[in-house]
Amino acid sequence: MNKPELTVVLIEDDAEIVEAVTLTFKIRWSQATFLSSPSGEEGISLVEKHNPDLVILDLGLPDMNGFNVLKEIRRFSHVPVIILTARGEEADIVRGLELGADEYIVKPFRQMELLARVKAILRRHETSGDELPLTVGGMSLGPSIRDLTLRGHRVNLTRTEGIVLSQLMRSVGHPVSHAALARALWGEEYPGAAESLKVYVRHLREKIEENPSDPKLLLTRIGAGYQLAKPE
């Protein structure tokens, strides 16, 4: 990703985190423009006014819940959003993804991991519509990576879920490895990628399976990855 300029809105009330994130971005995007706000209300206004390339959002803001900030942003923008927070509970991760976050990173963050995820998100944002629509049996993905039609019903996906599903649809009947899915999502595999994939797959199952605890479509292949079952 060789984007010469990048505008980032950082909604975070911890000045040390703001400085750390800003310095991290300077490694990859020396000309990046940062707009930061310690409050949710002001952060929403910055996103609406400046139409940035990326939003980085903390959940623990002084004036409003970060989840509500995300909901407000999603009312008017599809800008990529990374949640960067100390809250690592699975329920919070799932909720953030359901509300439309593209990534969820738990503090303290690794500098290179943050850069890798940002690069992957920006690349996905530009190319996520490539080779769509895809159709497998009663499942059709596209024209947007977020748009799934399953047995005649519309299902809204996050961009991350759409990319995972698109990889599985292209290899229907065959397992796709954790490493391959990680490369599709983040450009490379990193420590903890398999655990992140588990969360995304579990949430995707909740949207496409009749019984997510007994999946018939999105299957786990121990030691091999995940597989989309061939339609009968």
Rosetta silent file (secondary structure, phi, psi, omega in degrees, C-alpha in Angstrom):
SEQUENCE: MNKPELTVVLIEDDAEIVEAVTLTFKIRWSQATFLSSPSGEEGISLVEKHNPDLVILDLGLPDMNGFNVLKEIRRFSHVPVIILTARGEEADIVRGLELGADEYIVKPFRQMELLARVKAILRRHETSGDELPLTVGGMSLGPSIRDLTLRGHRVNLTRTEGIVLSQLMRSVGHPVSHAALARALWGEEYPGAAESLKVYVRHLREKIEENPSDPKLLLTRIGAGYQLAKPE
SCORE:     score description
SCORE:     0.000 S_00000001
   1 L     0.000  113.198 -173.927    0.000    0.000    0.000 S_00000001
   2 L  -114.701   38.551 -179.964    1.788    3.131   -1.221 S_00000001
   3 L   -65.767  120.724 -173.888   -0.730    5.757   -0.371 S_00000001
   4 L   -71.023  -30.239 -178.766    1.313    9.007   -0.108 S_00000001
   5 L  -130.903  149.652 -177.070   -1.068   10.719    2.249 S_00000001
   6 L  -146.270  131.092  176.076   -3.354    9.400    4.929 S_00000001
   7 E  -109.905  124.413 -176.142   -5.881   11.152    7.133 S_00000001
   8 E  -123.588  131.014  170.203   -6.609    9.462   10.448 S_00000001
   9 E  -102.860  122.750 -179.738   -9.106   10.452   13.121 S_00000001
  10 E  -111.228  115.689 -179.293   -8.073    9.126   16.530 S_00000001
  11 E  -104.894   96.834 -169.119  -10.790    9.205   19.193 S_00000001
  12 L  -157.691  133.113 -176.986   -8.859    8.607   22.399 S_00000001
  13 L   -98.724   -1.380  178.962   -8.621   10.449   25.727 S_00000001
  14 L   -95.963  111.716 -175.252   -5.224    9.048   26.829 S_00000001
  15 H   -61.892  -32.152  179.355   -2.520   11.440   25.638 S_00000001
  16 H   -67.731  -38.398  177.820    0.182    8.743   25.881 S_00000001
  17 H   -67.718  -41.701  177.331   -1.782    6.440   23.575 S_00000001
  18 H   -56.558  -46.080 -179.721   -2.342    9.300   21.122 S_00000001
  19 H   -64.870  -42.943 -178.283    1.405    9.938   21.034 S_00000001
  20 H   -64.125  -43.574  179.757    2.252    6.231   20.693 S_00000001
  21 H   -66.360  -42.928 -179.994   -0.189    5.694   17.827 S_00000001
  22 H   -59.681  -45.681  179.785    0.947    8.843   16.049 S_00000001
  23 H   -65.355  -37.091  178.007    4.592    7.804   16.255 S_00000001
  24 H   -60.746  -44.338 -179.252    3.737    4.316   15.046 S_00000001
  25 H   -66.167  -31.626 -179.105    2.075    5.695   11.929 S_00000001
  26 H   -62.669  -22.947  177.046    5.055    7.922   11.182 S_00000001
  27 H   -62.783  -39.900 -173.421    7.068    4.735   10.559 S_00000001
  28 H  -104.187  -36.223 -178.377    4.908    3.852    7.561 S_00000001
  29 L  -126.582   85.926 -174.817    3.194    7.106    6.592 S_00000001
  30 L   -64.244  -24.985 -178.820    5.531    9.986    7.382 S_00000001
  31 L   -99.940   14.461 -178.660    3.083   12.483    5.884 S_00000001
  32 L   -60.527  139.609  175.787    0.015   11.123    7.682 S_00000001
  33 E   -99.863  124.682 -179.324   -2.410   13.748    8.972 S_00000001
  34 E  -111.320  130.579  172.047   -3.750   13.050   12.453 S_00000001
  35 E  -120.325  119.524 -176.150   -6.882   14.584   13.917 S_00000001
  36 E  -122.328  151.603  177.662   -7.485   13.524   17.493 S_00000001
  37 E  -143.580  138.718  176.367  -10.217   14.091   20.017 S_00000001
  38 L   -84.381   -1.906 -176.583  -10.550   12.998   23.647 S_00000001
  39 L  -126.414  151.130  179.902  -14.351   12.920   23.392 S_00000001
  40 H   -66.005  -45.825 -177.400  -16.838   10.887   21.404 S_00000001
  41 H   -59.279  -47.225  179.979  -19.029   13.810   20.342 S_00000001
  42 H   -66.735  -37.975  179.022  -16.120   15.803   18.945 S_00000001
  43 H   -60.946  -42.471  176.880  -14.693   12.665   17.326 S_00000001
  44 H   -59.840  -42.930  179.302  -17.936   12.029   15.461 S_00000001
  45 H   -62.660  -39.583  178.813  -17.883   15.626   14.227 S_00000001
  46 H   -63.219  -41.804  179.525  -14.298   15.227   12.990 S_00000001
  47 H   -64.193  -43.662 -177.965  -15.226   12.125   11.011 S_00000001
  48 H   -66.355  -37.793 -175.686  -18.256   13.829    9.486 S_00000001
  49 H   -77.840  -40.545 -169.061  -16.339   16.984    8.597 S_00000001
  50 H  -104.025   -9.791  178.729  -13.064   15.535    7.286 S_00000001
  51 L    46.292   64.390 -173.522  -14.107   12.173    5.763 S_00000001
  52 L   -72.996  171.362  175.976  -10.854   10.468    6.881 S_00000001
  53 L   -81.687  -21.173 -174.753   -9.240    7.325    5.477 S_00000001
  54 E  -158.423  145.912  172.794   -9.302    5.612    8.870 S_00000001
  55 E  -122.288  133.447  172.827  -10.760    5.982   12.366 S_00000001
  56 E  -114.524  123.860 -167.237   -9.107    4.565   15.489 S_00000001
  57 E  -126.677  126.787  170.746  -11.564    4.438   18.369 S_00000001
  58 L   -87.793  150.353  178.309  -11.197    3.829   22.095 S_00000001
  59 L   -88.661  -27.447 -175.134  -14.199    2.449   23.969 S_00000001
  60 E   -94.031   72.784 -177.585  -13.516    4.142   27.316 S_00000001
  61 L   -96.938  154.990 -173.785  -14.303    7.755   26.511 S_00000001
  62 L   -74.237  -24.798 -173.069  -15.270   10.358   29.140 S_00000001
  63 L  -105.866  -25.579 -179.327  -18.493   11.593   27.536 S_00000001
  64 L  -158.406  157.483  179.537  -20.059    8.557   25.816 S_00000001
  65 E   -65.205  135.952 -179.347  -19.649    4.836   25.273 S_00000001
  66 H   -60.822  -31.331  176.414  -17.335    4.018   22.382 S_00000001
  67 H   -61.843  -37.945  178.120  -19.873    1.553   20.987 S_00000001
  68 H   -69.146  -33.537  175.165  -22.343    4.423   20.658 S_00000001
  69 H   -61.671  -45.544  179.524  -19.693    6.472   18.880 S_00000001
  70 H   -60.900  -43.571  178.844  -19.264    3.622   16.395 S_00000001
  71 H   -59.806  -42.098  179.895  -23.020    3.378   15.853 S_00000001
  72 H   -65.543  -41.330  178.726  -23.215    7.106   15.129 S_00000001
  73 H   -62.145  -41.020 -177.720  -20.310    6.947   12.663 S_00000001
  74 H   -70.142  -11.988  176.331  -21.931    4.024   10.854 S_00000001
  75 L   -69.864  -25.452 -174.944  -25.081    6.104   10.339 S_00000001
  76 L  -133.100   -2.879 -174.807  -23.273    8.242    7.766 S_00000001
  77 L  -147.496  144.671  172.437  -19.937    6.622    6.883 S_00000001
  78 L  -103.582   19.584  179.669  -18.346    3.320    5.830 S_00000001
  79 L   -55.081  139.033  175.306  -14.879    4.560    6.812 S_00000001
  80 L   -59.019  134.561 -178.979  -12.658    1.735    8.125 S_00000001
  81 E  -125.987  127.417  171.321  -12.740    1.721   11.938 S_00000001
  82 E  -107.735  123.935  170.141  -10.258    0.054   14.282 S_00000001
  83 E   -84.571  125.264  178.671  -11.304   -0.297   17.907 S_00000001
  84 E  -123.556  107.670 -168.429   -8.198    0.072   20.088 S_00000001
  85 E  -149.926  161.911  174.998   -9.078   -0.593   23.702 S_00000001
  86 L   -82.703   -8.868 -176.746   -8.046   -2.225   26.961 S_00000001
  87 L   -85.442  106.993 -174.387  -11.305   -4.214   26.959 S_00000001
  88 L  -107.589   10.757 -179.914  -10.441   -7.679   25.715 S_00000001
  89 L   -67.088  142.260 -176.940  -13.551   -9.657   26.670 S_00000001
  90 H   -59.467  -36.801  179.923  -14.938  -11.721   23.820 S_00000001
  91 H   -60.940  -37.900  178.205  -18.408  -10.227   24.269 S_00000001
  92 H   -68.418  -40.889  179.075  -16.957   -6.753   23.650 S_00000001
  93 H   -60.758  -47.996 -179.265  -15.031   -7.958   20.570 S_00000001
  94 H   -61.608  -43.312 -179.088  -18.152   -9.547   19.100 S_00000001
  95 H   -63.496  -42.187  179.477  -20.242   -6.460   19.823 S_00000001
  96 H   -61.414  -42.914  179.238  -17.688   -4.169   18.203 S_00000001
  97 H   -67.581  -39.271  179.487  -17.565   -6.279   15.050 S_00000001
  98 H   -62.983  -35.632 -179.084  -21.349   -6.544   14.939 S_00000001
  99 L   -78.525   -6.634  173.534  -21.664   -2.765   15.096 S_00000001
 100 L   115.328    8.688  174.918  -19.376   -2.418   12.092 S_00000001
 101 L   -68.399  146.461  178.621  -15.782   -2.195   13.325 S_00000001
 102 L   -88.574  -28.506  178.475  -13.255   -3.578   10.844 S_00000001
 103 E  -147.567  158.080  178.997  -10.716   -4.591   13.485 S_00000001
 104 E  -137.062  113.717 -177.841  -10.499   -4.911   17.254 S_00000001
 105 E  -119.343  133.034 -177.209   -7.083   -4.569   18.893 S_00000001
 106 E   -96.654  132.459  174.709   -6.520   -4.913   22.631 S_00000001
 107 L   -73.829  149.491   -5.112   -4.069   -2.653   24.462 S_00000001
 108 L   -72.086  139.565 -175.561   -1.170   -2.819   24.975 S_00000001
 109 L   -97.740  151.650  173.849   -0.724   -3.109   21.223 S_00000001
 110 L   -85.136  132.167 -175.108    2.303   -4.250   19.262 S_00000001
 111 H   -56.216  -49.755 -176.308    3.576   -1.494   16.991 S_00000001
 112 H   -71.812  -29.995  176.610    4.143   -3.680   13.930 S_00000001
 113 H   -65.339  -44.137  178.586    0.872   -5.541   14.434 S_00000001
 114 H   -59.867  -45.210  179.752   -1.048   -2.259   14.372 S_00000001
 115 H   -62.368  -42.379 -179.400    0.731   -1.211   11.169 S_00000001
 116 H   -62.364  -42.352 -178.781    0.077   -4.590    9.538 S_00000001
 117 H   -69.066  -38.270  178.332   -3.621   -4.441   10.350 S_00000001
 118 H   -63.669  -47.464  179.443   -3.932   -0.851    9.132 S_00000001
 119 H   -58.486  -42.262 -179.309   -2.210   -1.648    5.826 S_00000001
 120 H   -66.154  -42.098  179.846   -4.456   -4.664    5.338 S_00000001
 121 H   -61.999  -44.676 -179.015   -7.623   -2.709    6.146 S_00000001
 122 H   -66.291  -37.907  176.659   -6.768    0.055    3.676 S_00000001
 123 H   -65.355  -43.845  178.640   -5.937   -2.484    0.987 S_00000001
 124 H   -62.527  -38.052 -177.210   -9.190   -4.343    1.656 S_00000001
 125 H   -63.020  -32.367 -178.864  -11.164   -1.108    1.557 S_00000001
 126 H   -85.779  -27.877 -170.769   -9.947   -0.444   -1.983 S_00000001
 127 H  -118.295    3.410 -171.256  -10.134   -4.005   -3.356 S_00000001
 128 L   -64.905  -15.489  178.903  -12.851   -5.737   -1.322 S_00000001
 129 L   -92.320    0.013 -179.271  -15.261   -5.687   -4.264 S_00000001
 130 L   -62.676  141.883  173.335  -12.914   -7.538   -6.614 S_00000001
 131 L    61.295   28.242  173.994  -14.208  -10.785   -8.161 S_00000001
 132 L  -111.685  153.602    5.401  -17.724  -10.292   -6.817 S_00000001
 133 L   -81.382  162.591  173.861  -20.437  -11.444   -6.853 S_00000001
 134 E  -118.890  140.324  179.101  -19.744  -15.027   -5.768 S_00000001
 135 E  -132.558  129.360  174.970  -22.439  -17.696   -5.676 S_00000001
 136 E  -134.857  112.338 -178.205  -22.363  -21.099   -3.982 S_00000001
 137 L    56.653 -126.963  179.144  -25.649  -22.974   -3.810 S_00000001
 138 L   -89.869   18.696 -177.756  -28.202  -20.736   -2.108 S_00000001
 139 E  -117.565  127.615  178.326  -25.508  -18.295   -0.965 S_00000001
 140 E  -132.179  128.683 -179.058  -24.535  -15.193   -2.945 S_00000001
 141 E  -113.897  122.061  178.093  -21.962  -12.593   -1.853 S_00000001
 142 L   131.396  170.324    8.506  -21.909   -9.180   -3.540 S_00000001
 143 L   -74.337  -21.107  174.406  -21.932   -6.698   -5.124 S_00000001
 144 L   -92.930  149.944  178.401  -20.435   -5.341   -1.892 S_00000001
 145 L   -63.200  -16.017 -179.226  -18.265   -7.553    0.309 S_00000001
 146 L   -91.023   -8.678 -170.808  -20.727   -6.768    3.114 S_00000001
 147 E  -103.259  112.959  178.000  -23.813   -7.991    1.219 S_00000001
 148 E  -119.092  133.805  170.337  -24.802  -11.644    1.560 S_00000001
 149 E  -112.095  121.871 -176.488  -27.977  -13.256    0.300 S_00000001
 150 E  -124.757  112.068 -179.424  -28.639  -16.605    1.956 S_00000001
 151 L    51.865   42.435  176.240  -31.616  -18.679    0.803 S_00000001
 152 L    85.539   -2.827 -179.244  -33.370  -15.514   -0.347 S_00000001
 153 E  -109.062  137.954  179.866  -32.692  -13.534    2.828 S_00000001
 154 E   -80.764  132.150  178.580  -30.376  -10.522    3.047 S_00000001
 155 E  -125.662  126.021  178.174  -27.599  -10.779    5.662 S_00000001
 156 E   -89.681  124.806  179.343  -25.402   -7.803    6.519 S_00000001
 157 L  -108.883  156.900  164.926  -21.760   -8.708    7.123 S_00000001
 158 L   -76.512  163.152  179.046  -18.822   -6.731    8.402 S_00000001
 159 H   -60.112  -39.919  179.134  -16.035   -6.306    5.860 S_00000001
 160 H   -61.194  -46.712  178.981  -13.904   -8.798    7.817 S_00000001
 161 H   -61.525  -40.594  179.695  -16.664  -11.409    7.774 S_00000001
 162 H   -62.635  -39.195  179.551  -17.194  -10.858    4.058 S_00000001
 163 H   -68.310  -43.017  176.731  -13.528  -11.423    3.289 S_00000001
 164 H   -58.521  -48.304 -177.587  -13.435  -14.631    5.360 S_00000001
 165 H   -65.321  -38.424 -179.580  -16.568  -15.912    3.642 S_00000001
 166 H   -63.285  -38.947  177.577  -15.325  -14.963    0.171 S_00000001
 167 H   -63.549  -41.515 -179.965  -12.138  -16.970    0.719 S_00000001
 168 H   -69.290  -38.159  179.623  -14.165  -19.992    1.823 S_00000001
 169 H   -65.604  -36.724  179.858  -16.606  -19.643   -1.092 S_00000001
 170 H   -69.087  -20.926 -179.498  -13.756  -19.599   -3.610 S_00000001
 171 L  -119.026   32.896 -174.252  -12.485  -22.887   -2.138 S_00000001
 172 L   -51.863  134.008 -179.254  -15.862  -24.495   -1.417 S_00000001
 173 L    87.334   -5.522 -179.470  -15.487  -28.120   -0.359 S_00000001
 174 L  -130.293  144.015 -179.758  -11.828  -27.666    0.546 S_00000001
 175 L   -70.420  144.721  173.175  -10.240  -26.363    3.772 S_00000001
 176 E  -112.663  125.846 -173.018   -8.661  -22.916    3.836 S_00000001
 177 L   -70.408  158.651  173.713   -5.795  -22.654    6.312 S_00000001
 178 H   -55.937  -41.089 -177.400   -5.541  -20.167    9.154 S_00000001
 179 H   -63.907  -40.594 -179.724   -2.443  -18.757    7.446 S_00000001
 180 H   -67.112  -41.097  177.992   -4.286  -18.182    4.153 S_00000001
 181 H   -66.057  -39.936  178.425   -7.180  -16.461    5.880 S_00000001
 182 H   -62.595  -40.620  178.602   -4.773  -14.319    7.914 S_00000001
 183 H   -65.079  -38.448  178.971   -2.975  -13.241    4.738 S_00000001
 184 H   -65.465  -35.407 -176.976   -6.292  -12.318    3.110 S_00000001
 185 H   -84.285  -44.065 -169.400   -7.283  -10.237    6.139 S_00000001
 186 H  -122.602   -1.381 -179.521   -4.019   -8.720    7.309 S_00000001
 187 L    86.773  -15.726  179.171   -1.432   -9.380    4.611 S_00000001
 188 L  -166.282  161.591  175.725    0.472  -11.726    6.889 S_00000001
 189 L   -86.937  142.824  179.386    0.038  -14.103    9.787 S_00000001
 190 L  -137.229  161.004  178.868    0.867  -12.719   13.223 S_00000001
 191 L   -57.694  127.631 -178.829    0.858  -14.130   16.770 S_00000001
 192 L    95.749   -3.701 -178.587   -2.752  -14.387   17.880 S_00000001
 193 H   -62.200  -41.179 -178.242   -4.204  -14.441   14.349 S_00000001
 194 H   -62.238  -38.259  178.869   -5.763  -17.875   14.841 S_00000001
 195 H   -67.862  -39.370  176.499   -7.568  -16.678   17.978 S_00000001
 196 H   -62.889  -41.116  179.295   -8.889  -13.610   16.164 S_00000001
 197 H   -61.559  -37.616  178.654  -10.116  -15.843   13.342 S_00000001
 198 H   -57.678  -42.181 -179.591  -12.022  -17.979   15.839 S_00000001
 199 H   -65.224  -46.036 -179.077  -13.981  -14.933   16.944 S_00000001
 200 H   -63.631  -42.041 -179.668  -14.780  -13.860   13.367 S_00000001
 201 H   -65.977  -41.549  179.061  -15.807  -17.394   12.366 S_00000001
 202 H   -61.126  -42.892 -179.340  -17.997  -17.799   15.431 S_00000001
 203 H   -69.429  -36.726  177.263  -19.771  -14.544   14.708 S_00000001
 204 H   -63.990  -39.678  177.212  -20.148  -15.445   11.029 S_00000001
 205 H   -61.536  -35.593  179.669  -21.730  -18.750   12.046 S_00000001
 206 H   -64.853  -21.522 -179.083  -24.263  -16.861   14.136 S_00000001
 207 H   -93.872  -26.273 -172.401  -25.370  -15.116   10.943 S_00000001
 208 H  -116.864  -14.957 -177.634  -25.445  -18.033    8.486 S_00000001
 209 L   -97.425  144.615  173.069  -26.040  -21.219   10.502 S_00000001
 210 L   -67.268  -37.924  175.709  -29.411  -22.425   11.775 S_00000001
 211 L  -131.701   97.658 -176.491  -27.580  -23.727   14.860 S_00000001
 212 L   -58.754  -24.954  179.407  -24.194  -22.022   15.303 S_00000001
 213 L   -78.141  -15.162  178.414  -23.200  -24.612   17.918 S_00000001
 214 L  -133.432   69.933 -171.653  -23.700  -27.394   15.361 S_00000001
 215 L   -66.548  139.702  176.875  -22.520  -25.834   12.102 S_00000001
 216 L  -114.301  -16.257 -177.906  -23.455  -27.435    8.788 S_00000001
 217 L  -103.765  -55.232 -176.645  -22.090  -24.764    6.436 S_00000001
 218 E  -100.482  103.548 -169.693  -18.937  -23.310    7.940 S_00000001
 219 E  -103.461  145.973  172.378  -16.935  -26.269    9.190 S_00000001
 220 E   -91.569  129.407  174.668  -13.805  -26.513   11.331 S_00000001
 221 E  -113.035  102.186 -174.284  -11.141  -28.837    9.977 S_00000001
 222 L   -54.854  126.471  178.672   -8.790  -29.594   12.855 S_00000001
 223 L    80.686   -8.260 -177.082   -5.212  -28.874   11.838 S_00000001
 224 L  -119.511  -26.551 -179.793   -6.285  -27.663    8.388 S_00000001
 225 E   126.418 -137.599 -179.564   -8.411  -24.536    8.934 S_00000001
 226 E  -124.744  152.573 -176.037  -12.008  -23.814    7.962 S_00000001
 227 E  -140.808  138.155  171.659  -14.138  -25.130    5.113 S_00000001
 228 E   -90.793  124.847 -176.905  -17.397  -24.151    3.447 S_00000001
 229 L   -66.168  143.644  174.914  -19.465  -27.280    2.854 S_00000001
 230 L   -65.657  138.274  177.677  -20.399  -28.139   -0.717 S_00000001
 231 L   -65.246  143.447 -179.100  -24.074  -27.500   -1.402 S_00000001
 232 L   -78.583    0.000    0.000  -26.166  -30.658   -1.567 S_00000001
